């Protein structure tokens, strides 16, 4: 375990990008959005911007447990029935800090027999609800996605009595590029959303840098290679989610490519949700096509 964590830590702090990030087009916003991106240069607790117009505060459990980390690691757990029989199970993820210590976990809700059947029919198009837990089983946040035929639309929601929406990640379909637009909900105007970043990754990319309005990298989500056996027969990916442009990218990108802004807690919650969306949309090959070691299907994919 220690050897694995050490290797993973080296990857986090010393990896090199596959290619220089291209300059992306100016932000597009959903029709309802009319609020400019705010200045987040003033930093508060643990280097995170201290803004009044945010939903998640520094003392909230999701912030003190997970979102205050500059970098987190998400590992999707092995689904044995998926591996052996091709039966789509509810997804589970471990959340760790950069030293490999588990700081929480995520689990897709399993509503019994009917839900299990709909997972087999809709597979990666299915609607789902994923709860984010601390190590003691307390729900810190909920991630929801409605049925998705083409573009996924995923939401970060607090588990309070009002089910407060924090922000959204919206996939922007392209024939070969991997694109998302990331939005934070305005607290003062709950019907409005501000776009704080976009992802425009190349074909088959494992790296998903988030660009701010100045085409600078403000955050990112990278998928790690986990070995030939796990890659071929499972969907157990490992993802590095980088929240902090000032602390998470040492040795990864040149300093001039990095933003001078830092994500607030609402935006980090959206980034965490986006990592789940990336796993579903691009790295769940076995879940998409079914199969399994004991199935009688083809293995052409």
Beta strands, then each sheet from edge to edge (+ up, - down):
strand 1: 71-76
strand 2: 92-96
strand 3: 102-108
strand 4: 128-133
strand 5: 139-145
strand 6: 153-157
strand 7: 165-171
strand 8: 178-185
strand 9: 193-201
strand 10: 207-211
strand 11: 217-224
strand 12: 238-242
sheet 1: 1+ 2- 3+ 4- 5+ 6- 7+ 8- 9+ 10- 11+ 12- 1+
end
